[in-house]
């Protein structure tokens, strides 16, 4: 994409928000010592090609090749970039019906995705079908509340992964939606679902207190919010119930947010919650800026592909 088009297609950026109780007056992005960029997708659902020019809602939008170009340009701008996916990579076009996820994983590997979590549709060829495609993925999967102990995915999916970019330690864990009633039991077999909010409380404590991460990110496929069922676990409830998460990257509900929602956690500090719709039409971008003491401010936006 040309730089002019890239700027025009970038939707409204959020105002800078201080994380961890930091005062915005402490420092600015221009004076920051370190800059980490997080790029993310969710619910791509096997959409490899862009939508056609005559599509009523998304003409000429999306497509894996365009997404790859966009990601490459941002990486040139900031090499300290992570690329993440919040699940439902599979199911939605004939590419999945014919190739069973092989093409999706190979293209994501070419784009150099760093990490993904597992969505309910990623079981659509069964847990054995998902396992069979793992050799095509040059990136790892995290899920902290799915217990795969008695399945073929045992040891292949970890609860969390830690990255270090420019001296900044970034801990990322995954969460999945309840599969019972949503996915046929024969598809996920002996996978055990654990409460995502309780799991997140423990995972974020481990990453912040024990692993000493400077940034804690949750890759969530539990859904942004449920108006008709407010008791159901969601990203907004997760943000309010925990205290050590800086960013929640969501999926499942196909919620489009032009910029991250800012929620207050259990101790009154800001948490960013973002989700970028579906089908690879948008890429989410969140930039974190650190000073010498590793205080952090952030802003984010969604970029149309």
DRENVO-581471 format. One line per field, with one value per residue (C-alpha): residue number from 1; residue in one letter; x, y, z. Coordinates in steps of 0.2 Angstrom, whole numbers. Example, Ala and Ser with C-alpha at 12.3 -4.5 7.8 and 13.67 -1.06 7.14 Angstrom:
<sites>
num <- (1  2)
residu <- (a  s)
east <- (62  68)
north <- (-22  -5)
up <- (39  36)
</sites>
This chain:
<sites>
num <- (1  2  3  4  5  6  7  8  9  10  11  12  13  14  15  16  17  18  19  20  21  22  23  24  25  26  27  28  29  30  31  32  33  34  35  36  37  38  39  40  41  42  43  44  45  46  47  48  49  50  51  52  53  54  55  56  57  58  59  60  61  62  63  64  65  66  67  68  69  70  71  72  73  74  75  76  77  78  79  80  81  82  83  84  85  86  87  88  89  90  91  92  93  94  95  96  97  98  99  100  101  102  103  104  105  106  107  108  109  110  111  112  113  114  115  116  117  118  119  120  121  122  123  124  125  126  127  128  129  130  131  132  133  134  135  136  137  138  139  140  141  142  143  144  145  146  147  148  149  150  151  152  153  154  155  156  157  158  159  160  161  162  163  164  165  166  167  168  169  170  171  172  173  174  175  176  177  178  179  180  181  182  183  184  185  186  187  188  189  190  191  192  193  194  195  196  197  198  199  200  201  202  203  204  205  206  207  208  209  210  211  212  213  214  215  216  217  218  219  220  221  222  223  224  225  226  227  228  229  230  231  232  233  234  235  236  237  238  239  240  241  242  243  244  245  246  247  248  249  250  251  252  253  254  255  256  257  258  259  260  261  262  263  264  265  266  267  268  269  270  271  272  273  274  275  276  277  278  279  280  281  282  283  284  285  286  287  288  289  290  291  292  293  294  295  296  297  298  299  300  301  302  303  304  305)
residu <- (x  x  x  x  x  x  x  x  x  x  x  x  x  x  x  x  x  x  x  x  x  x  x  x  x  x  x  x  x  x  x  x  x  x  x  x  x  x  x  x  x  x  x  x  x  x  x  x  x  x  x  x  x  x  x  x  x  x  x  x  x  x  x  x  x  x  x  x  x  x  x  x  x  x  x  x  x  x  x  x  x  x  x  x  x  x  x  x  x  x  x  x  x  x  x  x  x  x  x  x  x  x  x  x  x  x  x  x  x  x  x  x  x  x  x  x  x  x  x  x  x  x  x  x  x  x  x  x  x  x  x  x  x  x  x  x  x  x  x  x  x  x  x  x  x  x  x  x  x  x  x  x  x  x  x  x  x  x  x  x  x  x  x  x  x  x  x  x  x  x  x  x  x  x  x  x  x  x  x  x  x  x  x  x  x  x  x  x  x  x  x  x  x  x  x  x  x  x  x  x  x  x  x  x  x  x  x  x  x  x  x  x  x  x  x  x  x  x  x  x  x  x  x  x  x  x  x  x  x  x  x  x  x  x  x  x  x  x  x  x  x  x  x  x  x  x  x  x  x  x  x  x  x  x  x  x  x  x  x  x  x  x  x  x  x  x  x  x  x  x  x  x  x  x  x  x  x  x  x  x  x  x  x  x  x  x  x  x  x  x  x  x  x  x  x  x  x  x  x  x  x  x  x  x  x)
east <- (0  6  10  -4  -17  -11  -14  -31  -36  -31  -46  -46  -32  -36  -30  -14  -19  -7  -6  -2  -8  5  2  2  12  26  32  26  28  41  52  50  65  57  43  33  20  7  -3  -17  -31  -46  -60  -51  -62  -51  -54  -38  -45  -51  -69  -74  -77  -96  -97  -111  -102  -83  -79  -60  -56  -46  -36  -20  -8  -13  -12  5  11  3  12  28  27  24  38  50  44  46  56  50  33  23  9  -5  -21  -36  -43  -56  -43  -53  -69  -78  -73  -69  -51  -54  -66  -52  -36  -42  -32  -15  -16  -21  -7  6  1  1  19  24  17  28  14  22  7  -11  -25  -38  -56  -71  -71  -53  -61  -72  -61  -60  -45  -36  -38  -31  -17  -13  -11  1  17  11  12  28  21  14  -3  -7  -23  -23  -41  -42  -34  -28  -20  -30  -29  -17  -14  -6  11  8  -2  5  -4  7  23  35  44  58  58  71  73  54  48  30  20  5  -8  -23  -41  -55  -74  -84  -86  -100  -116  -106  -95  -100  -91  -84  -74  -65  -65  -58  -53  -58  -64  -60  -67  -58  -59  -52  -38  -34  -32  -19  -10  -8  -2  11  17  18  23  33  40  42  34  34  18  4  -7  -22  -27  -45  -58  -72  -81  -81  -98  -115  -130  -143  -132  -122  -117  -107  -88  -83  -68  -75  -79  -61  -54  -64  -60  -41  -27  -11  -17  -12  -21  -35  -35  -52  -62  -77  -91  -84  -85  -77  -69  -62  -50  -47  -60  -52  -59  -54  -47  -50  -38  -44  -30  -33  -34  -35  -48  -48  -56  -56  -72  -69  -63  -46  -54  -45  -28  -28  -13  -8  8  16  29  41  52  68  59  48  33  21  8  -1  -13  -21  -32  -39  -32  -43  -34)
north <- (0  18  28  40  26  19  35  38  20  21  24  36  33  33  46  41  31  28  10  5  21  32  50  55  70  59  57  58  46  58  56  38  27  11  8  -9  -12  -25  -30  -42  -51  -61  -72  -72  -87  -93  -77  -78  -67  -49  -46  -41  -24  -27  -33  -23  -20  -23  -19  -22  -25  -39  -52  -61  -53  -35  -39  -46  -30  -19  -29  -29  -10  -8  -20  -9  6  -3  -19  -22  -28  -43  -51  -60  -69  -72  -87  -94  -95  -109  -111  -99  -101  -116  -115  -123  -136  -141  -139  -141  -126  -130  -114  -103  -109  -108  -90  -85  -92  -82  -66  -72  -72  -74  -82  -87  -94  -107  -102  -114  -115  -121  -138  -139  -153  -160  -159  -172  -161  -146  -157  -163  -145  -139  -144  -130  -117  -109  -100  -107  -108  -103  -107  -107  -112  -127  -142  -154  -166  -181  -176  -176  -158  -161  -152  -144  -129  -120  -108  -93  -88  -74  -63  -50  -35  -22  -27  -27  -43  -47  -61  -67  -80  -87  -90  -100  -99  -113  -127  -137  -132  -123  -137  -156  -165  -177  -163  -158  -175  -174  -156  -148  -131  -121  -104  -91  -76  -87  -94  -76  -70  -84  -82  -63  -65  -78  -67  -51  -57  -72  -70  -51  -46  -28  -30  -43  -47  -59  -67  -70  -79  -78  -63  -44  -42  -50  -38  -52  -63  -51  -65  -74  -72  -58  -47  -32  -43  -50  -33  -27  -43  -44  -32  -36  -37  -22  -27  -39  -44  -52  -62  -73  -60  -51  -35  -20  -7  8  10  0  2  8  -1  0  -16  -22  -9  6  5  6  -9  -9  -20  -22  -33  -30  -37  -52  -59  -50  -34  -25  -26  -19  -9  -5  5  5  18  15  27  23  16  6  16  14  24  17  21  10  10  -1  -1  -6  -18)
up <- (0  -4  12  7  6  22  31  23  27  45  56  71  83  101  113  123  138  153  159  177  185  176  174  156  161  165  147  129  114  106  122  124  125  118  106  104  91  92  76  77  68  73  65  48  43  29  19  7  -7  -5  -7  -25  -31  -32  -14  -5  11  9  -9  -13  5  14  6  13  0  5  23  20  12  26  39  30  29  48  52  42  52  68  69  87  81  86  75  84  80  92  84  71  58  50  41  29  12  0  4  20  13  0  10  28  35  26  16  30  41  27  23  41  42  27  35  51  64  81  90  90  101  96  92  91  72  73  78  63  56  73  85  75  59  69  75  57  51  65  54  42  56  59  75  91  99  117  127  146  149  137  145  131  143  136  118  103  107  124  125  108  115  129  142  138  129  133  120  122  111  113  131  135  141  134  141  131  136  127  132  123  123  131  118  125  115  102  95  93  107  94  87  103  112  129  129  146  147  163  168  158  170  185  173  167  185  188  171  173  191  185  170  180  198  194  176  178  162  157  146  148  134  133  117  119  110  122  115  118  127  128  130  131  143  153  165  151  152  140  137  146  161  160  160  175  185  183  188  178  160  149  133  128  110  107  95  92  92  76  85  75  86  77  92  108  122  138  154  172  180  198  205  194  181  162  151  132  124  105  92  73  66  55  38  37  33  47  56  73  79  97  100  118  123  137  147  156  171  159  163  148  138  123  109  96  80  67  49  34  22)
</sites>
